[in-house]
Amino acid sequence: MARKCSVPLKFSKGPILIKKVYIAGPLFNSHEKEYLEKIAQLLEDNGYVCFLPHRDQKGVSEDELDQLNMAAATKAKIFNNDLAALEASDLTVALLTGQDIDSGTAAEIGFSYANKKPVIAITASERRFRNLFVEGMISKTIDEIDTLVDTIKILIK
Protein backbone atom coordinates (compact mmCIF):
# COMPACT_ATOMS: atom_id res chain seq x y z
CA MET A 1 0.00 0.00 0.00
CA ALA A 2 1.34 3.43 -0.94
CA ARG A 3 2.00 5.96 1.80
CA LYS A 4 1.57 9.67 1.35
CA CYS A 5 4.50 11.94 1.94
CA SER A 6 3.70 15.04 3.91
CA VAL A 7 5.63 17.14 1.39
CA PRO A 8 3.54 17.86 -1.72
CA LEU A 9 4.98 17.80 -5.22
CA LYS A 10 5.58 21.49 -5.77
CA PHE A 11 7.77 21.68 -8.83
CA SER A 12 5.37 22.35 -11.65
CA LYS A 13 2.56 24.74 -12.45
CA GLY A 14 0.87 22.25 -14.74
CA PRO A 15 1.19 18.70 -16.04
CA ILE A 16 4.75 17.45 -16.20
CA LEU A 17 6.13 15.18 -18.90
CA ILE A 18 7.98 12.18 -17.54
CA LYS A 19 9.86 10.09 -20.06
CA LYS A 20 13.41 9.69 -18.73
CA VAL A 21 13.89 8.03 -15.36
CA TYR A 22 17.07 7.87 -13.28
CA ILE A 23 17.03 4.80 -11.02
CA ALA A 24 18.96 5.28 -7.78
CA GLY A 25 19.75 2.72 -5.13
CA PRO A 26 22.40 0.78 -3.29
CA LEU A 27 24.66 -1.46 -5.39
CA PHE A 28 26.38 -3.53 -2.73
CA ASN A 29 25.07 -6.99 -3.57
CA SER A 30 23.37 -8.98 -6.32
CA HIS A 31 19.96 -8.77 -4.60
CA GLU A 32 19.98 -4.96 -4.69
CA LYS A 33 21.16 -4.90 -8.30
CA GLU A 34 18.46 -7.40 -9.31
CA TYR A 35 15.74 -5.36 -7.60
CA LEU A 36 16.93 -2.21 -9.40
CA GLU A 37 16.92 -4.14 -12.69
CA LYS A 38 13.31 -5.22 -12.03
CA ILE A 39 12.38 -1.57 -11.54
CA ALA A 40 14.08 -0.64 -14.84
CA GLN A 41 12.44 -3.53 -16.69
CA LEU A 42 8.97 -2.57 -15.45
CA LEU A 43 9.46 1.04 -16.49
CA GLU A 44 11.02 0.20 -19.85
CA ASP A 45 8.17 -2.22 -20.58
CA ASN A 46 5.86 0.77 -20.05
CA GLY A 47 7.70 3.09 -22.44
CA TYR A 48 10.06 4.93 -20.10
CA VAL A 49 13.74 5.42 -20.87
CA CYS A 50 15.80 4.46 -17.83
CA PHE A 51 19.33 5.06 -16.66
CA LEU A 52 20.54 2.42 -14.24
CA PRO A 53 24.04 3.34 -12.99
CA HIS A 54 25.49 -0.16 -12.75
CA ARG A 55 24.08 -1.14 -16.16
CA ASP A 56 24.32 1.95 -18.33
CA GLN A 57 27.83 3.33 -17.94
CA LYS A 58 29.24 4.56 -21.25
CA GLY A 59 32.96 4.39 -21.90
CA VAL A 60 33.63 2.22 -18.84
CA SER A 61 34.67 -1.40 -19.35
CA GLU A 62 33.55 -4.32 -17.19
CA ASP A 63 37.16 -4.72 -16.06
CA GLU A 64 37.18 -1.15 -14.78
CA LEU A 65 33.92 -1.67 -12.88
CA ASP A 66 35.03 -4.94 -11.27
CA GLN A 67 38.05 -3.45 -9.53
CA LEU A 68 37.93 -2.49 -5.87
CA ASN A 69 40.54 0.23 -6.37
CA MET A 70 39.24 2.12 -9.39
CA ALA A 71 41.51 4.49 -11.22
CA ALA A 72 40.76 8.20 -10.92
CA ALA A 73 39.89 8.29 -14.62
CA THR A 74 37.29 5.52 -14.15
CA LYS A 75 35.76 7.30 -11.16
CA ALA A 76 35.54 10.50 -13.22
CA LYS A 77 33.81 8.71 -16.10
CA ILE A 78 31.26 7.16 -13.73
CA PHE A 79 30.63 10.48 -11.99
CA ASN A 80 30.17 12.31 -15.30
CA ASN A 81 27.88 9.59 -16.71
CA ASP A 82 25.72 9.62 -13.58
CA LEU A 83 25.58 13.41 -13.48
CA ALA A 84 24.61 13.66 -17.16
CA ALA A 85 21.87 11.07 -16.63
CA LEU A 86 20.53 12.91 -13.58
CA GLU A 87 20.51 16.18 -15.52
CA ALA A 88 18.68 14.57 -18.46
CA SER A 89 16.11 12.75 -16.31
CA ASP A 90 12.55 13.88 -15.65
CA LEU A 91 12.16 11.76 -12.51
CA THR A 92 14.27 9.82 -10.03
CA VAL A 93 13.08 6.49 -8.64
CA ALA A 94 15.06 5.61 -5.51
CA LEU A 95 15.25 2.25 -3.77
CA LEU A 96 15.45 2.86 -0.03
CA THR A 97 16.48 -0.36 1.64
CA GLY A 98 19.05 -1.25 4.26
CA GLN A 99 19.88 0.16 7.67
CA ASP A 100 19.97 3.73 6.35
CA ILE A 101 19.57 5.47 3.02
CA ASP A 102 22.64 4.72 0.91
CA SER A 103 24.86 7.83 0.72
CA GLY A 104 24.99 7.78 -3.09
CA THR A 105 21.23 7.38 -3.28
CA ALA A 106 20.79 10.28 -0.85
CA ALA A 107 23.03 12.44 -3.05
CA GLU A 108 21.00 11.51 -6.15
CA ILE A 109 17.75 12.35 -4.33
CA GLY A 110 19.20 15.69 -3.23
CA PHE A 111 20.38 16.54 -6.74
CA SER A 112 16.97 15.72 -8.19
CA TYR A 113 15.15 17.74 -5.57
CA ALA A 114 17.47 20.74 -6.01
CA ASN A 115 16.79 20.61 -9.74
CA LYS A 116 13.02 20.52 -9.18
CA LYS A 117 12.56 16.95 -10.35
CA PRO A 118 10.17 14.61 -8.56
CA VAL A 119 11.46 11.62 -6.61
CA ILE A 120 9.55 8.40 -5.98
CA ALA A 121 10.95 6.22 -3.21
CA ILE A 122 10.43 2.48 -3.03
CA THR A 123 10.86 0.93 0.42
CA ALA A 124 10.41 -2.74 -0.59
CA SER A 125 8.11 -2.91 2.46
CA GLU A 126 10.97 -2.32 4.91
CA ARG A 127 9.88 -0.39 7.97
CA ARG A 128 12.71 1.81 9.19
CA PHE A 129 13.20 5.29 10.49
CA ARG A 130 14.62 7.33 7.62
CA ASN A 131 16.65 10.51 7.56
CA LEU A 132 13.98 13.21 7.79
CA PHE A 133 15.87 15.73 5.66
CA VAL A 134 16.20 13.26 2.78
CA GLU A 135 12.64 12.06 3.30
CA GLY A 136 11.45 15.64 2.91
CA MET A 137 12.81 15.65 -0.66
CA ILE A 138 10.72 12.66 -1.69
CA SER A 139 7.56 13.38 -3.68
CA LYS A 140 5.91 10.01 -3.05
CA THR A 141 6.84 6.82 -1.20
CA ILE A 142 5.54 3.41 -2.24
CA ASP A 143 6.16 -0.02 -0.76
CA GLU A 144 6.58 -2.18 -3.87
CA ILE A 145 7.16 -1.75 -7.59
CA ASP A 146 3.71 -3.00 -8.58
CA THR A 147 2.27 0.51 -8.00
CA LEU A 148 5.16 2.43 -9.59
CA VAL A 149 3.73 3.03 -13.07
CA ASP A 150 0.40 4.20 -11.65
CA THR A 151 2.24 6.47 -9.19
CA ILE A 152 4.13 8.10 -12.08
CA LYS A 153 0.86 8.63 -13.95
CA ILE A 154 -0.59 10.38 -10.89
CA LEU A 155 2.44 12.70 -10.78
CA ILE A 156 1.90 13.89 -14.35
CA LYS A 157 -1.74 14.89 -13.84
Sequence and secondary structure as in RCSB ss.txt:
>XXXX:A:sequence
MARKCSVPLKFSKGPILIKKVYIAGPLFNSHEKEYLEKIAQLLEDNGYVCFLPHRDQKGVSEDELDQLNMAAATK
AKIFNNDLAALEASDLTVALLTGQDIDSGTAAEIGFSYANKKPVIAITASERRFRNLFVEGMISKTIDEIDTLVD
TIKILIK
>XXXX:A:secstr
  B  SS   S SS     EEEEE   SSHHHHHHHHHHHHHHHHTT EEE TTT  SS  HHHHH SS  HHHH
HHHHHHHHHHHHH SEEEEE  SSS  HHHHHHHHHHHHTT  EEEE TT      HHHHTT SEEESSGGGHHH
HHHHHT 
